[in-house]
Amino acid sequence: MKVWLMHPDRDFRLEGELPSHAADLVQDLELERLFAAMAQGDRFLLEVARKAVLESLSEPEAVAYRQEVLRDALARPQAVRELYELAVAAGEDERRIFPGFLSRSPDSVLYRSVQLLELLVKRLRELRELADRHGDAFRSRGFRRLFATLREELDERFFAAAEEHLKELKFREGVLISAALGPGLRGRDYVLRRPLRERRGWLDRLLGKGRPAYSFEIAPRDESGARALAELRDRGLAGVARALAQSTDHILDFFAALRTELAFYLGALHLRDELAARGLPTCIPEALPPGRPALSARGLYDVALALRLEGGVVGNDVAADGKRLVVVTGANQGGKSTFLRSVGLAQLMLQCGLFVGAERFSADLASGIFTHFKREEDPSLRGGKLDEELRRMSAIVDAIRPGALLLCNESFASTNEREGSEIARQIVRAMLEAGVKVFFVTHLYDLAEGFHREGREEALFLRAERQADGRRTFRMVEGAPLPTSFGEDLYRRIFGPAGGRDGVPRRASAELTS
């Protein structure tokens, strides 16, 4: 049986390498907060969330399939939780049975398999009952196929046959084995046989009356004889023990896959609940096919910031359909980095089939999502900041492909305006020519104004809004780059109001005099 709730045609695997730039994505977009909200302290949920979010889907059909399952999960959270708890319980059943590796004799493997199968058959019956109880309410292709498979394969005939086989495999009346004689009168071709069912009355069974047969007995203390008989029994049981162990592994693999794939949707439920508790909206985004750049949103907010703050966050509207370059400038501490992070998070969440922190969101699927955010000074002093920035950008250039999304936050601001602008200009132009979509937050006026002056149709210029009194609204509005980032506002806010000597704020003037 296949689960296939994450992909329409294959299992979701936790194994495998993450993208080479995954660590940068986690750091720059503060993904640990997202993962923690999905996991709620559960290490397995954390592992699944990390893998699913960072392993982006690239086909609209694959995203749509996962979104269908997500809609079902969001609409019927209790049923999803019951399924997940059942899958977890099946895994715990295995740990309750003594480990089979302590003894690999066929007899011990058979004993363990029978014990475990009895528990697993009970879990399968519970699973079938869940399918009967909830199956008709689900609408997604993934859940409907799963429930249809459970109903088809786990019918009463299956359970009757399984229970009958388990009863026989306990061999309460001994083991019937046939064998042939080989060279030197040694036994070979051992085959386990099903005993004939004799219809004997209770009196015959009580008195031990049956058909006459050749038999022998070994002495009570004949250890060699007992060992020889045990070896004969193991030879007869080897085949059935092996088959039974494979059947047990097959059922355990199914429950493990069910747990893994449901873990993603359970994490989505946790995240939805966290955001809903803060009164924040979420939406199922529209995934557009790759090829034409598109990004449109209403009320887009930074999910990582929202999870950190107790209060609300400011959402932004974006209309960047057809735009391959988006340059964001404006006031210091005006929310530019937060906006950029909201774009990156929304794109990642879209491409893993999650909902998005917005009232509405649509974007084309990217072949990869890359970030190049400013970092603090290297504490190991292996190189300067510009050196470190260039090395990170070089790694991105090696990995990035046409159709990717690159998010740059204050890149190359570690050098002077002229050099930083020229380096950034060359890189952005190369990216655009290669078909990469670029969001660039910058204070480099020469860079931003230069692109604005070119009048590119594929470029959009946004500014962090600043009101006349210097207050920030944390909203991005369309506007040409300005030669100032209004750092003076911060200066006055920290050092005090203007009016001192030579225009220097009083507090600054006093401190400098002191």
DRENGU-362502 format. One line per 5 residues: number of its first residue (from 1); their letters; for each residue x, y, z of C-alpha. Coordinates in Angstrom, 3 decimals. Layout:
BEGIN
NUM) a) X/Y/Z | ... $
//
This chain:
BEGIN
1) mkvwl) 0.000/0.000/0.000 | 1.177/3.500/-0.817 | 0.468/6.673/1.113 | 1.387/9.327/-1.459 | -0.026/12.347/0.340 $
6) mhpdr) 2.984/14.523/-0.508 | 3.545/13.552/-4.140 | 1.052/12.171/-6.668 | 3.393/9.429/-7.834 | 6.011/8.723/-5.181 $
11) dfrle) 6.816/8.589/-1.492 | 8.180/11.522/0.445 | 11.687/10.686/1.641 | 13.458/12.194/4.611 | 16.760/10.915/3.293 $
16) gelps) 18.740/12.833/0.724 | 20.747/16.010/0.569 | 19.241/19.454/1.012 | 20.156/22.211/-1.450 | 23.689/23.537/-0.993 $
21) haadl) 22.365/26.972/-0.029 | 19.856/25.649/2.540 | 21.860/26.975/5.509 | 21.784/30.514/4.072 | 18.025/30.275/3.536 $
26) vqdle) 17.492/29.141/7.119 | 19.623/31.986/8.508 | 18.480/34.810/6.243 | 14.769/34.031/6.302 | 14.744/33.003/9.989 $
31) lerlf) 13.253/29.661/9.066 | 13.998/28.140/12.461 | 11.017/30.063/13.837 | 8.813/28.588/11.132 | 10.106/25.060/11.795 $
36) aamaq) 9.693/25.462/15.564 | 6.095/26.605/15.151 | 5.357/23.584/12.953 | 7.105/21.137/15.268 | 5.769/22.350/18.639 $
41) gdrfl) 8.716/20.692/20.351 | 8.498/17.370/18.453 | 11.861/16.429/16.913 | 10.343/14.278/14.201 | 7.927/17.015/13.105 $
46) levar) 10.885/19.415/13.061 | 12.855/17.110/10.784 | 9.953/16.676/8.372 | 9.194/20.421/8.303 | 12.818/21.272/7.551 $
51) kavle) 13.037/18.754/4.717 | 9.682/19.611/3.133 | 10.135/23.393/3.229 | 13.694/23.415/1.919 | 13.013/20.800/-0.765 $
56) slsep) 10.897/23.010/-3.015 | 8.526/21.707/-5.649 | 9.000/23.072/-9.149 | 5.907/21.799/-11.007 | 2.511/23.567/-10.653 $
61) eavay) 0.706/20.214/-10.720 | 2.798/18.903/-7.828 | 2.068/22.065/-5.805 | -1.652/21.857/-6.610 | -1.752/18.196/-5.510 $
66) rqevl) -0.182/19.014/-2.138 | -2.416/22.064/-1.692 | -5.491/19.863/-2.192 | -4.341/17.585/0.617 | -3.513/20.627/2.752 $
71) rdala) -7.045/22.023/2.289 | -8.471/18.713/3.476 | -6.139/18.678/6.469 | -7.054/22.235/7.442 | -10.756/21.460/7.109 $
76) rpqav) -10.589/18.199/9.119 | -7.775/18.581/11.643 | -9.146/16.036/14.120 | -9.171/13.252/11.535 | -5.574/14.066/10.526 $
81) relye) -4.468/14.000/14.160 | -6.171/10.623/14.727 | -4.446/9.161/11.663 | -1.078/10.499/12.789 | -1.460/9.187/16.342 $
86) lavaa) -2.378/5.764/14.958 | 0.751/5.719/12.774 | 2.868/6.706/15.783 | 1.267/3.967/17.886 | 2.125/1.359/15.242 $
91) geder) 5.785/2.386/15.421 | 5.720/2.138/19.207 | 4.263/-1.373/18.940 | 7.467/-2.498/17.265 | 9.573/-1.180/20.130 $
96) rifpg) 7.397/-2.998/22.660 | 8.257/-6.369/21.138 | 11.659/-7.764/22.115 | 14.315/-7.000/19.480 | 14.692/-9.750/16.923 $
101) flsrs) 18.377/-9.073/16.387 | 19.189/-10.623/19.769 | 18.681/-13.977/18.138 | 18.468/-14.567/14.409 | 17.289/-18.183/14.683 $
106) pdsvl) 14.213/-18.821/12.524 | 12.231/-19.808/15.603 | 12.890/-16.492/17.389 | 12.324/-14.444/14.212 | 9.029/-16.249/13.686 $
111) yrsvq) 7.976/-15.709/17.287 | 8.739/-11.993/17.138 | 7.019/-11.561/13.773 | 3.861/-13.287/14.971 | 3.766/-11.162/18.122 $
116) llell) 4.287/-7.972/16.161 | 1.856/-8.909/13.409 | -0.891/-9.474/15.924 | -0.460/-5.879/17.104 | -0.144/-4.496/13.584 $
121) vkrlr) -3.250/-6.288/12.339 | -5.097/-4.633/15.208 | -3.717/-1.246/14.081 | -4.744/-1.962/10.498 | -8.256/-2.680/11.676 $
126) elrel) -8.316/0.642/13.534 | -7.027/2.325/10.390 | -9.794/0.772/8.343 | -12.346/2.007/10.882 | -10.909/5.530/10.583 $
131) adrhg) -11.169/5.308/6.809 | -14.822/4.253/7.108 | -15.578/7.031/9.574 | -13.831/9.951/7.840 | -13.123/8.874/4.267 $
136) dafrs) -16.248/10.273/2.628 | -15.602/13.775/3.990 | -12.225/14.185/2.266 | -12.064/15.680/-1.223 | -8.400/15.739/-2.235 $
141) rgfrr) -7.007/13.197/-4.655 | -4.362/12.149/-2.145 | -6.678/11.355/0.769 | -9.379/9.811/-1.416 | -6.871/7.460/-3.015 $
146) lfatl) -5.446/6.507/0.384 | -8.871/5.768/1.873 | -9.968/3.871/-1.236 | -6.856/1.696/-0.990 | -7.481/1.005/2.688 $
151) reeld) -11.080/0.010/2.016 | -10.154/-2.197/-0.906 | -7.231/-4.024/0.646 | -8.239/-4.105/4.301 | -11.595/-5.827/3.957 $
156) erffa) -13.030/-8.507/6.226 | -11.570/-11.303/4.104 | -8.107/-9.878/4.708 | -8.562/-9.715/8.464 | -10.134/-13.198/8.636 $
161) aaeeh) -7.268/-14.687/6.635 | -4.642/-12.793/8.654 | -6.066/-13.944/11.973 | -6.319/-17.532/10.765 | -2.712/-17.513/9.558 $
166) lkelk) -1.471/-15.971/12.789 | -3.290/-18.661/14.730 | -1.664/-21.407/12.687 | 1.773/-19.819/12.867 | 1.856/-20.213/16.623 $
171) fregv) 2.181/-23.984/16.026 | 0.466/-24.948/19.255 | 0.235/-28.555/18.060 | 3.820/-28.778/16.906 | 5.496/-28.390/13.535 $
176) lisaa) 4.909/-30.700/10.587 | 7.904/-30.840/8.285 | 8.681/-33.021/5.298 | 12.186/-33.744/4.051 | 14.007/-35.909/1.572 $
181) lgpgl) 17.103/-37.969/2.162 | 20.305/-36.894/0.514 | 23.804/-38.363/0.301 | 24.888/-40.008/3.519 | 21.234/-40.197/4.578 $
186) rgrdy) 21.298/-36.556/5.487 | 18.053/-34.652/5.336 | 17.446/-32.067/2.635 | 14.583/-30.153/1.012 | 12.885/-29.348/4.300 $
191) vlrrp) 9.352/-28.060/3.755 | 6.917/-26.837/6.380 | 3.559/-28.590/5.945 | 0.080/-27.637/7.016 | -1.269/-30.425/9.297 $
196) lrerr) -4.381/-32.247/8.259 | -7.447/-31.308/10.229 | -8.762/-34.404/11.879 | -12.289/-34.459/13.120 | -11.995/-36.237/16.418 $
201) gwldr) -14.382/-36.177/19.277 | -13.514/-34.605/22.576 | -13.088/-38.012/24.193 | -10.582/-39.124/21.544 | -8.671/-35.898/21.902 $
206) llgkg) -8.696/-36.256/25.678 | -7.467/-39.839/25.556 | -4.974/-39.051/22.818 | -6.462/-41.481/20.371 | -5.519/-40.762/16.800 $
211) rpays) -4.198/-42.380/13.732 | -1.248/-44.667/14.352 | 2.072/-43.031/13.448 | 5.745/-43.735/13.702 | 7.212/-41.747/16.521 $
216) feiap) 10.063/-41.597/18.950 | 10.852/-39.852/22.185 | 14.066/-38.436/23.465 | 15.161/-38.804/27.020 | 14.410/-35.849/29.326 $
221) rdesg) 18.125/-34.978/29.727 | 19.252/-35.712/26.187 | 20.572/-32.258/25.323 | 22.118/-33.386/22.046 | 18.859/-34.898/20.937 $
226) arala) 16.930/-31.768/21.894 | 19.426/-29.621/20.008 | 19.138/-31.844/16.930 | 15.354/-31.599/16.995 | 15.591/-27.794/17.355 $
231) elrdr) 17.838/-27.639/14.302 | 15.348/-29.705/12.318 | 12.547/-27.364/13.416 | 14.587/-24.282/12.422 | 15.242/-25.732/8.971 $
236) glagv) 11.544/-26.224/8.458 | 10.643/-22.787/9.796 | 13.352/-20.811/7.963 | 11.271/-20.069/4.872 | 8.100/-19.036/6.655 $
241) arala) 10.064/-16.982/9.210 | 11.732/-15.065/6.409 | 8.432/-14.446/4.604 | 6.724/-13.362/7.795 | 9.540/-10.943/8.679 $
246) qstdh) 9.226/-9.376/5.222 | 5.475/-8.983/5.654 | 6.000/-7.333/9.024 | 8.563/-4.935/7.576 | 6.167/-4.081/4.749 $
251) ildff) 3.408/-3.095/7.176 | 5.848/-1.152/9.372 | 7.141/0.690/6.301 | 3.582/1.658/5.420 | 2.913/3.065/8.884 $
256) aalrt) 6.277/4.861/8.854 | 5.450/6.469/5.504 | 1.984/7.405/6.763 | 3.508/9.040/9.833 | 6.141/10.916/7.819 $
261) elafy) 3.738/12.334/5.254 | 1.061/13.237/7.798 | 3.744/14.973/9.898 | 3.997/17.733/7.303 | 0.260/18.438/7.422 $
266) lgalh) 0.204/18.208/11.207 | 2.978/20.816/11.242 | 0.865/22.984/8.940 | -2.017/22.715/11.418 | 0.274/23.829/14.242 $
271) lrdel) 1.513/26.796/12.209 | -1.996/27.798/11.169 | -3.105/27.713/14.812 | -0.131/29.866/15.886 | -0.893/32.521/13.277 $
276) aargl) -4.644/32.392/13.890 | -4.040/32.950/17.608 | -2.359/36.237/16.643 | -5.280/37.185/14.423 | -3.217/36.963/11.247 $
281) ptcip) -4.665/35.834/7.909 | -3.367/33.005/5.764 | -4.266/31.952/2.229 | -3.638/29.086/-0.146 | -1.432/30.759/-2.790 $
286) ealpp) -1.756/30.421/-6.535 | 1.234/28.700/-8.137 | 1.830/29.966/-11.669 | 3.902/28.019/-14.172 | 7.539/29.020/-14.511 $
291) grpal) 8.651/31.035/-17.501 | 7.040/34.416/-16.994 | 7.971/36.373/-13.864 | 4.994/37.054/-11.613 | 4.386/38.047/-8.023 $
296) sargl) 1.228/39.607/-6.695 | 0.115/39.855/-3.084 | -2.256/41.599/-0.730 | -1.449/41.921/2.948 | 1.815/39.977/2.648 $
301) ydval) 3.605/39.782/6.020 | 6.717/38.218/7.472 | 5.646/34.961/9.135 | 8.927/34.676/11.068 | 8.462/38.168/12.512 $
306) alrle) 4.824/37.439/13.329 | 5.849/34.329/15.271 | 8.399/36.385/17.230 | 6.064/39.234/18.105 | 3.009/38.982/20.276 $
311) ggvvg) 1.287/41.859/18.490 | 0.269/42.221/14.874 | 2.546/42.888/11.920 | 2.102/45.213/8.933 | 1.191/43.582/5.641 $
316) ndvaa) 2.175/44.860/2.210 | 0.515/44.845/-1.171 | 2.735/43.942/-4.116 | 2.025/44.108/-7.848 | 5.137/42.754/-9.525 $
321) dgkrl) 3.643/40.626/-12.297 | 5.937/40.735/-15.308 | 8.736/42.272/-13.242 | 12.068/40.522/-13.167 | 13.828/43.192/-11.066 $
326) vvvtg) 12.388/44.752/-7.903 | 14.566/47.389/-6.211 | 13.595/48.421/-2.681 | 14.998/51.609/-1.197 | 13.857/54.146/1.369 $
331) anqgg) 14.072/55.110/4.990 | 16.301/53.335/7.467 | 14.332/51.001/9.733 | 11.381/51.330/7.397 | 10.738/47.580/7.073 $
336) kstfl) 12.682/46.833/3.875 | 14.439/43.730/5.223 | 11.205/42.479/6.745 | 9.453/42.942/3.427 | 12.203/41.064/1.603 $
341) rsvgl) 11.994/38.239/4.102 | 8.213/38.098/3.672 | 8.708/37.640/-0.079 | 11.258/34.855/0.420 | 9.165/33.068/3.046 $
346) aqlml) 6.023/33.281/0.928 | 7.835/31.865/-2.099 | 9.277/28.989/-0.041 | 5.929/28.237/1.573 | 4.219/28.338/-1.804 $
351) qcglf) 6.716/25.920/-3.304 | 6.387/23.361/-0.523 | 2.587/23.352/-0.706 | 1.951/25.357/2.462 | -0.353/28.314/2.926 $
356) vgaer) 1.158/31.797/2.892 | 1.089/34.657/5.374 | -1.070/36.989/3.291 | -4.660/37.673/2.272 | -3.804/36.772/-1.318 $
361) fsadl) -0.605/35.623/-2.991 | 0.379/34.359/-6.431 | 3.776/33.852/-8.006 | 5.518/31.832/-10.655 | 7.424/28.787/-9.455 $
366) asgif) 11.151/29.385/-9.221 | 13.797/26.844/-10.138 | 15.511/27.763/-6.864 | 15.353/30.379/-4.102 | 18.611/32.046/-3.054 $
371) thfkr) 19.428/34.724/-0.494 | 22.374/37.098/-0.145 | 21.821/39.064/3.042 | 24.296/41.267/4.843 | 26.142/39.570/7.666 $
376) eedps) 28.040/40.672/10.719 | 31.817/40.944/10.702 | 33.581/37.576/10.475 | 34.710/36.910/14.102 | 37.454/34.555/12.890 $
381) lrggk) 39.025/37.436/10.873 | 39.680/35.159/7.906 | 38.712/37.954/5.568 | 37.004/41.304/5.264 | 33.268/41.795/4.818 $
386) ldeel) 33.491/42.450/1.096 | 35.631/39.355/0.660 | 33.046/37.303/2.522 | 30.179/38.788/0.484 | 31.904/38.019/-2.787 $
391) rrmsa) 32.624/34.425/-1.776 | 28.963/33.865/-0.894 | 27.828/35.404/-4.175 | 30.301/33.214/-6.078 | 28.747/30.107/-4.501 $
396) ivdai) 25.299/31.351/-5.543 | 26.476/31.920/-9.117 | 27.739/28.325/-9.227 | 24.384/26.914/-8.109 | 21.766/29.274/-9.532 $
401) rpgal) 19.857/28.427/-12.708 | 17.529/30.336/-15.081 | 14.114/30.880/-13.527 | 15.494/31.207/-9.985 | 14.652/33.901/-7.427 $
406) llcne) 17.522/35.842/-5.817 | 16.911/38.014/-2.749 | 19.676/40.500/-1.950 | 19.645/42.527/1.254 | 22.177/45.375/1.446 $
411) sfast) 24.614/43.366/-0.648 | 28.032/44.988/-1.231 | 27.288/47.899/1.092 | 30.460/46.964/2.942 | 32.566/48.938/0.467 $
416) nereg) 32.163/52.515/-0.739 | 29.178/53.721/-2.789 | 30.937/53.720/-6.145 | 32.563/50.291/-5.856 | 29.573/48.646/-4.190 $
421) seiar) 27.195/50.000/-6.819 | 29.375/48.846/-9.694 | 29.839/45.327/-8.311 | 26.119/44.971/-7.601 | 25.195/46.433/-11.009 $
426) qivra) 27.342/43.907/-12.877 | 25.956/40.987/-10.906 | 22.310/42.052/-11.212 | 22.630/42.568/-14.959 | 24.197/39.131/-15.366 $
431) mleag) 21.406/37.579/-13.325 | 18.698/39.298/-15.382 | 20.303/38.196/-18.623 | 20.377/34.631/-17.287 | 16.634/34.752/-16.579 $
436) vkvff) 16.881/35.126/-12.787 | 14.328/37.228/-10.890 | 16.004/39.625/-8.447 | 14.671/41.451/-5.381 | 17.317/43.930/-4.219 $
441) vthly) 17.107/45.974/-1.015 | 19.786/48.653/-1.021 | 20.971/52.008/0.268 | 23.317/52.349/-2.702 | 21.706/55.302/-4.445 $
446) dlaeg) 24.018/55.128/-7.433 | 22.926/51.519/-8.041 | 19.199/52.075/-7.585 | 19.066/55.364/-9.461 | 21.090/53.888/-12.308 $
451) fhreg) 18.592/51.085/-12.891 | 15.710/53.558/-12.536 | 17.236/55.855/-15.140 | 17.461/52.964/-17.615 | 13.635/52.825/-17.650 $
456) reeal) 13.411/49.041/-17.809 | 9.836/47.755/-18.211 | 10.754/44.634/-16.299 | 11.821/46.692/-13.226 | 9.717/47.827/-10.276 $
461) flrae) 10.935/50.368/-7.700 | 9.531/50.326/-4.178 | 10.274/52.656/-1.281 | 9.834/52.159/2.442 | 7.193/54.745/3.264 $
466) rqadg) 8.131/57.650/5.574 | 5.633/60.202/6.753 | 6.361/63.921/6.894 | 7.101/63.807/10.611 | 9.657/61.034/10.113 $
471) rrtfr) 7.458/58.164/11.306 | 7.710/54.834/9.488 | 4.589/52.996/8.335 | 6.543/49.823/7.413 | 4.712/49.760/4.093 $
476) mvega) 6.351/49.566/0.670 | 5.041/52.000/-1.936 | 6.037/52.512/-5.542 | 8.512/55.332/-5.949 | 11.821/56.349/-7.484 $
481) plpts) 14.961/55.957/-5.344 | 15.934/58.943/-3.199 | 19.502/60.054/-2.432 | 18.780/59.834/1.297 | 17.772/57.013/3.593 $
486) fgedl) 16.640/59.485/6.253 | 19.303/58.408/8.700 | 18.928/61.832/10.266 | 15.602/60.691/11.711 | 17.337/57.974/13.673 $
491) yrrif) 20.086/60.353/14.705 | 17.595/62.805/16.176 | 15.559/60.068/17.792 | 18.596/58.674/19.561 | 20.474/61.888/20.373 $
496) gpagg) 17.498/64.177/20.897 | 15.703/66.972/18.991 | 17.519/69.520/16.828 | 18.190/73.028/18.029 | 21.649/72.865/19.526 $
501) rdgvp) 24.759/74.608/18.325 | 25.359/74.434/14.550 | 22.310/72.259/14.067 | 23.737/69.459/16.243 | 21.097/68.019/18.593 $
506) rrasa) 21.403/69.282/22.148 | 22.150/65.902/23.726 | 24.869/65.161/21.155 | 26.336/68.606/21.610 | 26.350/68.178/25.380 $
511) elts) 27.950/64.775/25.212 | 30.603/65.933/22.751 | 31.392/68.969/24.971 | 31.612/66.723/27.988 $
//
